[in-house]
């Protein structure tokens, strides 16, 4: 059954309206900072300079690949419409075209250079750890995280998923606390299998490998709660191994450190969670 041009136009308009509604709806949901949102179609809101660069690079590549795709589509349409057997009963026997051959060699090289320069700049930004104001050690275990603050005292605590808190599957009993606008070096390792420490809003993701100490960093420029998860398939409770980081002011962080020293050092037996407790959570 053939559709008239009016019917085709109305259907295309309807699809456009639905697409616009989803886009605006996704943008509205995505305003929640530090955690995923329903119908979210883009990256989480950036809270660090690294994530801001990742977002810019992602958007740059999206526009670039869209332009390339549309350009190729236009060429295909031109070829189909202009060089079909009906429009050209006598086919051209042209085999070489110097300008086109030079263009299809130089243009891809320029595109690769345009991608490579910001790509390498972003890699250097991620891997070149600046002088740290604070160090946190995160040890992945099945299936929770253990944190220590080597620069702030001999205390250590476990962070397990809290079933009675929101957001679901992301909230924990003991949150990591860091000061705003400070360079935080994160050292990761594991006690059993490979885990992965990932914080989307911070633009960090690094493996936690048994017997190895990996490092990454972030500098949170906004206060609030930020959530991540283990991003390595580490066992049956992999989905229940969240990461929660609270970014606070310098004064609040200093007060929290003093409280943490007493809370997690006064009763060490309660500051460590057994594997059975972790699974139960």
VOTIDO-365733 format. One record per residue: residue number from 1; residue in one letter; y negated, x negated, z of N, C-alpha, C in turn. Coordinates in pm, whole numbers, always signed. Example, Ala and Ser with C-alpha at 12.3 -4.5 7.8 and 13.67 -1.06 7.14 Angstrom:
<rs>
1	a	+569	-1319	+780	+450	-1230	+780	+330	-1320	+780
2	s	+225	-1285	+708	+106	-1367	+714	-3	-1290	+787
</rs>
This chain:
<rs>
1	x	+119	-83	+0	+0	+0	+0	-125	-87	+0
2	x	-213	-63	-95	-334	-142	-106	-447	-81	-21
3	x	-528	-165	+36	-643	-120	+114	-769	-139	+32
4	x	-861	-46	+49	-989	-59	-19	-1073	-167	+47
5	x	-1182	-204	-22	-1269	-307	+35	-1332	-259	+166
6	x	-1361	-130	+174	-1419	-76	+298	-1323	-89	+415
7	x	-1195	-56	+389	-1094	-67	+495	-1078	-212	+539
8	x	-1074	-303	+443	-1062	-445	+476	-1183	-490	+559
9	x	-1302	-447	+518	-1423	-485	+591	-1422	-433	+733
10	x	-1379	-305	+750	-1375	-248	+886	-1274	-321	+974
11	x	-1160	-358	+918	-1060	-430	+997	-1109	-569	+1037
12	x	-1173	-637	+943	-1228	-768	+975	-1336	-758	+1082
13	x	-1419	-652	+1073	-1522	-632	+1174	-1460	-604	+1310
14	x	-1354	-526	+1311	-1285	-498	+1437	-1228	-624	+1499
15	x	-1164	-708	+1416	-1110	-834	+1467	-1221	-922	+1521
16	x	-1336	-924	+1453	-1448	-1004	+1500	-1498	-955	+1635
17	x	-1505	-822	+1652	-1551	-766	+1780	-1453	-801	+1892
18	x	-1323	-788	+1865	-1222	-824	+1966	-1231	-971	+2003
19	x	-1246	-1057	+1900	-1259	-1200	+1926	-1380	-1232	+2009
20	x	-1493	-1167	+1978	-1615	-1191	+2056	-1598	-1144	+2199
21	x	-1530	-1029	+2216	-1506	-980	+2352	-1421	-1076	+2433
22	x	-1315	-1127	+2371	-1232	-1224	+2441	-1309	-1350	+2474
23	x	-1393	-1394	+2381	-1472	-1515	+2406	-1566	-1498	+2523
24	x	-1640	-1385	+2525	-1733	-1362	+2635	-1659	-1338	+2765
25	x	-1544	-1268	+2755	-1464	-1246	+2876	-1412	-1376	+2931
26	x	-1363	-1464	+2842	-1314	-1594	+2888	-1424	-1675	+2949
27	x	-1545	-1670	+2890	-1657	-1746	+2945	-1694	-1694	+3083
28	x	-1686	-1562	+3102	-1721	-1507	+3232	-1620	-1549	+3338
29	x	-1490	-1542	+3305	-1389	-1582	+3401	-1397	-1731	+3431
30	x	-1434	-1811	+3330	-1431	-1956	+3345	-1542	-2009	+3434
31	x	-1629	-1919	+3486	-1737	-1964	+3572	-1687	-2011	+3708
32	x	-1563	-1976	+3744	-1507	-2022	+3871	-1488	-2173	+3864
33	x	-1550	-2246	+3955	-1548	-2392	+3948	-1429	-2448	+4024
34	x	-1368	-2552	+3968	-1265	-2625	+4039	-1126	-2569	+4033
35	x	-1104	-2463	+3954	-971	-2404	+3944	-958	-2330	+3812
36	x	-835	-2305	+3767	-816	-2232	+3642	-858	-2086	+3657
37	x	-890	-2022	+3545	-935	-1883	+3547	-856	-1804	+3444
38	x	-837	-1673	+3467	-768	-1589	+3369	-839	-1591	+3234
39	x	-765	-1596	+3127	-816	-1594	+2990	-903	-1715	+2959
40	x	-889	-1821	+3035	-971	-1939	+3009	-923	-2008	+2882
41	x	-1013	-2032	+2790	-977	-2092	+2662	-1035	-2230	+2644
42	x	-1109	-2279	+2743	-1169	-2411	+2732	-1137	-2493	+2856
43	x	-1185	-2616	+2859	-1159	-2703	+2973	-1233	-2653	+3096
44	x	-1179	-2687	+3214	-1247	-2650	+3336	-1385	-2717	+3344
45	x	-1474	-2656	+3419	-1609	-2710	+3434	-1604	-2850	+3492
46	x	-1678	-2942	+3431	-1676	-3082	+3473	-1748	-3099	+3606
47	x	-1690	-3183	+3692	-1752	-3215	+3821	-1770	-3365	+3840
48	x	-1737	-3443	+3737	-1754	-3588	+3743	-1806	-3638	+3609
49	x	-1866	-3757	+3605	-1911	-3812	+3476	-1797	-3831	+3377
50	x	-1680	-3870	+3426	-1566	-3889	+3336	-1528	-3758	+3269
51	x	-1522	-3651	+3346	-1485	-3521	+3289	-1592	-3471	+3194
52	x	-1718	-3500	+3222	-1825	-3463	+3129	-1804	-3532	+2994
53	x	-1766	-3660	+2997	-1739	-3731	+2872	-1616	-3677	+2801
54	x	-1513	-3642	+2878	-1392	-3583	+2818	-1426	-3452	+2749
55	x	-1507	-3368	+2816	-1546	-3240	+2758	-1626	-3260	+2630
56	x	-1721	-3355	+2632	-1800	-3382	+2512	-1711	-3429	+2398
57	x	-1617	-3520	+2427	-1529	-3573	+2323	-1439	-3463	+2268
58	x	-1390	-3378	+2356	-1306	-3265	+2314	-1384	-3174	+2219
59	x	-1507	-3138	+2256	-1588	-3050	+2171	-1624	-3118	+2039
60	x	-1653	-3247	+2044	-1684	-3322	+1922	-1566	-3319	+1826
61	x	-1445	-3344	+1876	-1327	-3341	+1790	-1299	-3201	+1738
62	x	-1326	-3100	+1821	-1303	-2962	+1777	-1393	-2928	+1658
63	x	-1522	-2962	+1667	-1613	-2935	+1556	-1577	-3019	+1433
64	x	-1536	-3144	+1458	-1501	-3231	+1345	-1380	-3179	+1270
65	x	-1274	-3143	+1342	-1153	-3097	+1275	-1176	-2960	+1212
66	x	-1265	-2878	+1271	-1300	-2749	+1209	-1371	-2771	+1076
67	x	-1466	-2865	+1074	-1537	-2895	+949	-1442	-2948	+842
68	x	-1350	-3037	+881	-1253	-3090	+785	-1164	-2979	+731
69	x	-1117	-2893	+820	-1029	-2783	+778	-1100	-2688	+681
70	x	-1225	-2653	+713	-1300	-2564	+624	-1327	-2631	+490
71	x	-1357	-2761	+492	-1382	-2833	+367	-1257	-2832	+279
72	x	-1141	-2860	+338	-1016	-2859	+262	-987	-2718	+211
73	x	-1015	-2616	+293	-993	-2478	+250	-1080	-2444	+129
74	x	-1207	-2485	+134	-1297	-2460	+21	-1245	-2529	-106
75	x	-1199	-2653	-92	-1144	-2723	-209	-1022	-2651	-265
76	x	-936	-2603	-177	-818	-2531	-224	-856	-2403	-298
77	x	-954	-2330	-243	-998	-2207	-309	-1057	-2238	-446
78	x	-1140	-2344	-454	-1198	-2383	-582	-1089	-2417	-684
79	x	-988	-2494	-638	-880	-2532	-728	-804	-2409	-777
80	x	-775	-2318	-683	-700	-2198	-720	-778	-2111	-818
81	x	-908	-2095	-792	-988	-2005	-874	-1031	-2067	-1007
82	x	-1060	-2195	-1007	-1119	-2258	-1124	-1017	-2325	-1214
83	x	-906	-2367	-1157	-811	-2446	-1237	-675	-2377	-1250
84	x	-674	-2247	-1248	-548	-2177	-1273	-526	-2163	-1424
85	x	-410	-2120	-1464	-375	-2114	-1606	-458	-2012	-1683
86	x	-503	-1907	-1615	-584	-1806	-1683	-724	-1859	-1713
87	x	-784	-1929	-1614	-919	-1983	-1636	-917	-2106	-1725
88	x	-806	-2181	-1726	-795	-2303	-1806	-663	-2302	-1882
89	x	-660	-2233	-1993	-534	-2230	-2071	-490	-2368	-2115
90	x	-590	-2453	-2144	-558	-2591	-2183	-588	-2682	-2065
91	x	-485	-2735	-2006	-503	-2816	-1885	-569	-2948	-1917
92	x	-651	-2995	-1824	-716	-3125	-1839	-613	-3237	-1819
93	x	-629	-3343	-1895	-539	-3458	-1884	-605	-3576	-1812
94	x	-712	-3547	-1737	-781	-3653	-1662	-689	-3708	-1554
95	x	-676	-3839	-1547	-586	-3902	-1450	-661	-3988	-1349
96	x	-782	-4029	-1381	-858	-4114	-1289	-1004	-4066	-1280
97	x	-1059	-4082	-1159	-1200	-4052	-1140	-1249	-4149	-1032
98	x	-1322	-4250	-1076	-1359	-4360	-986	-1434	-4311	-863
99	x	-1532	-4224	-880	-1613	-4178	-767	-1529	-4105	-664
100	x	-1441	-4015	-711	-1355	-3940	-618	-1260	-4034	-545
101	x	-1202	-4130	-616	-1108	-4221	-554	-1176	-4309	-448
102	x	-1299	-4352	-476	-1373	-4429	-376	-1407	-4340	-256
103	x	-1448	-4215	-284	-1487	-4124	-176	-1371	-4092	-84
104	x	-1251	-4064	-142	-1140	-4026	-55	-1080	-4146	+18
105	x	-1129	-4264	-11	-1091	-4382	+68	-1193	-4411	+177
106	x	-1321	-4403	+143	-1427	-4439	+238	-1450	-4330	+342
107	x	-1450	-4205	+300	-1480	-4097	+394	-1380	-4091	+510
108	x	-1246	-4097	+486	-1153	-4099	+600	-1174	-4218	+693
109	x	-1210	-4335	+637	-1237	-4451	+721	-1356	-4424	+811
110	x	-1462	-4365	+757	-1580	-4332	+836	-1548	-4229	+944
111	x	-1462	-4133	+910	-1421	-4034	+1010	-1344	-4101	+1124
112	x	-1252	-4192	+1090	-1175	-4262	+1193	-1266	-4347	+1282
113	x	-1365	-4411	+1222	-1460	-4489	+1302	-1538	-4397	+1396
114	x	-1582	-4282	+1344	-1656	-4187	+1427	-1573	-4135	+1544
115	x	-1440	-4129	+1526	-1352	-4088	+1635	-1321	-4204	+1728
116	x	-1302	-4324	+1673	-1259	-4439	+1752	-1366	-4485	+1849
117	x	-1492	-4486	+1808	-1599	-4540	+1894	-1610	-4463	+2025
118	x	-1630	-4330	+2023	-1636	-4259	+2152	-1502	-4258	+2226
119	x	-1391	-4268	+2151	-1261	-4271	+2216	-1244	-4396	+2301
120	x	-1275	-4512	+2244	-1264	-4637	+2321	-1365	-4641	+2435
121	x	-1484	-4587	+2411	-1585	-4583	+2517	-1535	-4499	+2635
122	x	-1468	-4387	+2606	-1414	-4302	+2712	-1300	-4372	+2785
123	x	-1213	-4441	+2711	-1103	-4513	+2776	-1155	-4621	+2871
124	x	-1256	-4695	+2828	-1314	-4797	+2916	-1375	-4733	+3040
125	x	-1440	-4618	+3024	-1500	-4549	+3138	-1393	-4507	+3238
126	x	-1278	-4461	+3188	-1171	-4416	+3277	-1101	-4532	+3346
127	x	-1080	-4642	+3275	-996	-4751	+3326	-1074	-4858	+3400
128	x	-1203	-4870	+3375	-1285	-4972	+3442	-1336	-4914	+3573
129	x	-1266	-4939	+3682	-1300	-4880	+3811	-1420	-4952	+3871
130	x	-1529	-4881	+3896	-1647	-4945	+3957	-1623	-4976	+4105
131	x	-1718	-5044	+4166	-1708	-5076	+4308	-1698	-4947	+4388
132	x	-1592	-4935	+4466	-1562	-4809	+4534	-1636	-4798	+4667
133	x	-1682	-4676	+4697	-1739	-4645	+4828	-1632	-4598	+4925
134	x	-1519	-4554	+4870	-1413	-4496	+4952	-1281	-4510	+4879
135	x	-1174	-4536	+4953	-1040	-4547	+4895	-949	-4443	+4959
136	x	-873	-4374	+4875	-773	-4278	+4921	-640	-4317	+4861
137	x	-537	-4318	+4941	-402	-4343	+4892	-323	-4212	+4895
138	x	-269	-4174	+4779	-191	-4051	+4766	-46	-4087	+4735
139	x	+44	-4046	+4821	+186	-4073	+4803	+258	-3944	+4769
140	x	+319	-3939	+4651	+392	-3820	+4611	+532	-3817	+4669
141	x	+568	-3702	+4720	+700	-3681	+4780	+755	-3548	+4732
142	x	+884	-3528	+4746	+943	-3400	+4707	+936	-3301	+4824
143	x	+840	-3204	+4820	+745	-3177	+4715	+610	-3150	+4781
144	x	+543	-3257	+4817	+411	-3249	+4878	+346	-3386	+4865
145	x	+221	-3394	+4909	+146	-3518	+4902	+113	-3568	+5042
146	x	+117	-3699	+5058	+73	-3761	+5183	-49	-3847	+5153
147	x	-153	-3830	+5233	-280	-3900	+5208	-316	-3991	+5325
148	x	-376	-4103	+5293	-432	-4193	+5394	-566	-4244	+5345
149	x	-649	-4286	+5440	-783	-4337	+5412	-792	-4480	+5465
150	x	-750	-4580	+5388	-747	-4718	+5439	-883	-4769	+5487
151	x	-991	-4719	+5430	-1125	-4767	+5469	-1179	-4699	+5593
152	x	-1114	-4593	+5637	-1172	-4511	+5744	-1087	-4500	+5869
153	x	-981	-4575	+5878	-903	-4570	+6001	-756	-4547	+5975
154	x	-675	-4576	+6077	-529	-4566	+6061	-476	-4425	+6084
155	x	-516	-4332	+5999	-460	-4198	+6009	-405	-4155	+5874
156	x	-308	-4068	+5878	-237	-4022	+5759	-194	-3879	+5781
157	x	-195	-3799	+5674	-154	-3660	+5691	-85	-3610	+5564
158	x	+0	-3510	+5584	+68	-3445	+5472	-12	-3324	+5427
159	x	-1	-3292	+5302	-69	-3176	+5245	+33	-3090	+5172
160	x	+64	-2974	+5229	+165	-2885	+5174	+100	-2757	+5124
161	x	+164	-2694	+5028	+114	-2569	+4976	+114	-2463	+5086
162	x	+4	-2387	+5098	-7	-2282	+5198	+14	-2147	+5130
163	x	+121	-2080	+5168	+154	-1953	+5103	+60	-1840	+5143
164	x	-12	-1855	+5254	-98	-1747	+5303	-245	-1767	+5268
165	x	-275	-1859	+5176	-413	-1886	+5137	-433	-1860	+4988
166	x	-557	-1844	+4951	-595	-1831	+4811	-675	-1954	+4768
167	x	-668	-1994	+4643	-592	-1933	+4533	-442	-1961	+4543
168	x	-365	-1866	+4495	-220	-1874	+4503	-168	-1997	+4431
169	x	-73	-2065	+4496	-5	-2184	+4444	-95	-2308	+4437
170	x	-219	-2296	+4482	-311	-2411	+4478	-365	-2448	+4615
171	x	-376	-2352	+4705	-430	-2379	+4838	-329	-2458	+4921
172	x	-380	-2542	+5011	-293	-2627	+5095	-335	-2614	+5240
173	x	-250	-2668	+5329	-283	-2662	+5472	-385	-2769	+5510
174	x	-369	-2890	+5458	-461	-2999	+5488	-524	-3050	+5358
175	x	-653	-3029	+5344	-722	-3068	+5221	-772	-3212	+5228
176	x	-779	-3276	+5114	-846	-3405	+5102	-997	-3379	+5106
177	x	-1068	-3459	+5183	-1213	-3443	+5195	-1280	-3572	+5149
178	x	-1380	-3560	+5061	-1452	-3676	+5009	-1601	-3644	+5006
179	x	-1686	-3746	+5014	-1830	-3723	+5006	-1878	-3710	+4861
180	x	-1985	-3635	+4842	-2040	-3614	+4710	-2116	-3738	+4664
181	x	-2118	-3759	+4532	-2191	-3869	+4468	-2148	-4007	+4519
182	x	-2021	-4021	+4554	-1965	-4150	+4595	-1846	-4184	+4505
183	x	-1832	-4312	+4474	-1720	-4356	+4392	-1595	-4360	+4480
184	x	-1496	-4281	+4445	-1371	-4273	+4521	-1259	-4335	+4439
185	x	-1198	-4438	+4492	-1082	-4500	+4427	-956	-4432	+4480
186	x	-872	-4387	+4389	-748	-4319	+4426	-631	-4409	+4391
187	x	-554	-4446	+4491	-432	-4524	+4471	-313	-4431	+4483
188	x	-223	-4436	+4386	-109	-4344	+4386	+22	-4422	+4385
189	x	+118	-4368	+4457	+254	-4418	+4456	+345	-4300	+4491
190	x	+475	-4325	+4499	+570	-4218	+4531	+683	-4276	+4616
191	x	+747	-4189	+4691	+855	-4233	+4780	+992	-4196	+4727
192	x	+999	-4118	+4618	+1130	-4073	+4571	+1142	-4076	+4419
193	x	+1071	-3986	+4352	+1075	-3980	+4205	+932	-3992	+4152
194	x	+916	-3992	+4020	+783	-4003	+3961	+709	-3869	+3975
195	x	+589	-3876	+4028	+499	-3762	+4035	+376	-3795	+3951
196	x	+281	-3703	+3945	+158	-3729	+3870	+41	-3660	+3939
197	x	-61	-3738	+3971	-179	-3689	+4043	-283	-3646	+3939
198	x	-306	-3515	+3927	-394	-3463	+3821	-496	-3368	+3879
199	x	-624	-3393	+3844	-735	-3306	+3885	-818	-3274	+3760
200	x	-800	-3156	+3700	-868	-3126	+3574	-1019	-3136	+3581
201	x	-1082	-3085	+3686	-1228	-3088	+3695	-1283	-3229	+3712
202	x	-1199	-3321	+3760	-1242	-3459	+3779	-1207	-3547	+3659
203	x	-1124	-3495	+3569	-1085	-3573	+3452	-992	-3688	+3486
204	x	-908	-3672	+3588	-814	-3779	+3624	-671	-3727	+3619
205	x	-582	-3811	+3576	-439	-3783	+3574	-367	-3917	+3569
206	x	-293	-3949	+3675	-227	-4079	+3682	-92	-4062	+3750
207	x	+7	-4133	+3701	+142	-4122	+3756	+151	-4188	+3893
208	x	+234	-4129	+3977	+269	-4187	+4106	+414	-4232	+4097
209	x	+436	-4362	+4088	+567	-4419	+4058	+621	-4491	+4182
210	x	+746	-4467	+4221	+803	-4539	+4336	+798	-4690	+4315
211	x	+753	-4762	+4416	+749	-4907	+4409	+633	-4963	+4330
212	x	+542	-4878	+4287	+428	-4924	+4207	+300	-4857	+4259
213	x	+189	-4931	+4256	+61	-4878	+4300	-32	-4867	+4180
214	x	-60	-4744	+4138	-154	-4720	+4029	-289	-4678	+4084
215	x	-395	-4702	+4006	-529	-4671	+4052	-608	-4593	+3948
216	x	-691	-4504	+3997	-789	-4435	+3914	-911	-4410	+4001
217	x	-1010	-4339	+3949	-1131	-4317	+4028	-1202	-4190	+3982
218	x	-1289	-4142	+4068	-1377	-4031	+4032	-1503	-4037	+4117
219	x	-1605	-3971	+4068	-1732	-3959	+4141	-1777	-3815	+4128
220	x	-1745	-3735	+4229	-1778	-3593	+4224	-1928	-3575	+4242
221	x	-1989	-3502	+4150	-2133	-3479	+4154	-2168	-3339	+4204
222	x	-2067	-3261	+4241	-2090	-3125	+4291	-2006	-3104	+4415
223	x	-2060	-3031	+4512	-1983	-2997	+4632	-1900	-2872	+4606
224	x	-1794	-2856	+4684	-1708	-2739	+4669	-1562	-2777	+4674
225	x	-1476	-2679	+4645	-1332	-2699	+4643	-1283	-2718	+4500
226	x	-1197	-2815	+4484	-1141	-2845	+4352	-990	-2859	+4366
227	x	-918	-2805	+4267	-773	-2798	+4275	-706	-2867	+4157
228	x	-591	-2924	+4184	-508	-2983	+4081	-362	-2963	+4119
229	x	-273	-3024	+4045	-129	-3010	+4070	-58	-3136	+4025
230	x	+64	-3152	+4073	+150	-3257	+4019	+181	-3220	+3873
231	x	+160	-3315	+3783	+179	-3288	+3640	+299	-3361	+3583
232	x	+393	-3395	+3667	+517	-3458	+3622	+633	-3373	+3672
233	x	+730	-3347	+3585	+846	-3266	+3626	+927	-3344	+3729
234	x	+905	-3314	+3856	+960	-3397	+3964	+1072	-3329	+4041
235	x	+1120	-3215	+3995	+1229	-3149	+4066	+1208	-3000	+4072
236	x	+1292	-2933	+4146	+1296	-2787	+4146	+1170	-2723	+4204
237	x	+1099	-2792	+4294	+976	-2737	+4351	+852	-2805	+4294
238	x	+863	-2851	+4172	+750	-2915	+4105	+628	-2824	+4099
239	x	+650	-2694	+4081	+539	-2599	+4067	+469	-2570	+4198
240	x	+520	-2622	+4308	+464	-2592	+4440	+413	-2718	+4508
241	x	+345	-2800	+4430	+297	-2929	+4480	+149	-2946	+4442
242	x	+62	-2861	+4499	-79	-2862	+4458	-157	-2977	+4522
243	x	-275	-2999	+4468	-371	-3097	+4520	-501	-3022	+4545
244	x	-558	-3036	+4663	-683	-2969	+4697	-781	-3072	+4753
245	x	-896	-3083	+4691	-998	-3179	+4733	-1128	-3104	+4761
246	x	-1179	-3124	+4882	-1307	-3063	+4920	-1416	-3170	+4914
247	x	-1518	-3145	+4837	-1631	-3237	+4824	-1745	-3188	+4914
248	x	-1790	-3275	+5005	-1889	-3236	+5105	-2002	-3338	+5107
249	x	-2102	-3312	+5189	-2212	-3405	+5206	-2167	-3525	+5289
250	x	-2249	-3631	+5292	-2215	-3751	+5370	-2199	-3719	+5518
251	x	-2288	-3636	+5572	-2280	-3603	+5714	-2153	-3526	+5746
252	x	-2118	-3430	+5659	-1996	-3353	+5682	-1873	-3441	+5671
253	x	-1875	-3536	+5578	-1761	-3626	+5564	-1744	-3714	+5688
254	x	-1854	-3768	+5739	-1846	-3852	+5859	-1789	-3773	+5976
255	x	-1834	-3649	+5991	-1783	-3565	+6099	-1634	-3535	+6079
256	x	-1595	-3511	+5953	-1453	-3482	+5926	-1365	-3602	+5957
257	x	-1410	-3722	+5925	-1332	-3843	+5952	-1305	-3856	+6101
258	x	-1407	-3833	+6183	-1389	-3844	+6328	-1289	-3740	+6378
259	x	-1298	-3619	+6322	-1203	-3514	+6360	-1062	-3548	+6314
260	x	-1050	-3601	+6190	-918	-3633	+6135	-851	-3744	+6215
261	x	-927	-3841	+6261	-869	-3950	+6340	-801	-3896	+6465
262	x	-863	-3797	+6527	-805	-3737	+6648	-691	-3643	+6613
263	x	-710	-3562	+6510	-611	-3461	+6475	-480	-3521	+6429
264	x	-488	-3622	+6343	-367	-3677	+6282	-314	-3801	+6352
265	x	-386	-3849	+6452	-337	-3966	+6526	-291	-3928	+6665
266	x	-342	-3817	+6720	-306	-3779	+6856	-163	-3731	+6868
267	x	-112	-3668	+6760	+25	-3617	+6762	+92	-3650	+6629
268	x	+136	-3776	+6611	+191	-3818	+6483	+309	-3735	+6436
269	x	+384	-3681	+6532	+504	-3605	+6494	+467	-3483	+6411
270	x	+346	-3428	+6435	+305	-3309	+6362	+230	-3340	+6234
271	x	+196	-3468	+6214	+118	-3502	+6095	+206	-3537	+5977
272	x	+338	-3536	+5999	+431	-3567	+5891	+523	-3446	+5871
273	x	+538	-3409	+5749	+622	-3294	+5717	+758	-3340	+5668
274	x	+860	-3269	+5709	+994	-3302	+5661	+1013	-3241	+5523
275	x	+1113	-3290	+5453	+1141	-3237	+5319	+1180	-3090	+5328
276	x	+1252	-3055	+5435	+1291	-2916	+5452	+1172	-2823	+5470
277	x	+1071	-2870	+5546	+951	-2791	+5564	+877	-2775	+5434
278	x	+872	-2883	+5355	+802	-2878	+5226	+864	-2775	+5134
279	x	+998	-2772	+5131	+1066	-2676	+5044	+1039	-2535	+5092
280	x	+1036	-2516	+5224	+1013	-2383	+5279	+875	-2331	+5243
281	x	+777	-2425	+5237	+642	-2385	+5199	+639	-2338	+5055
</rs>
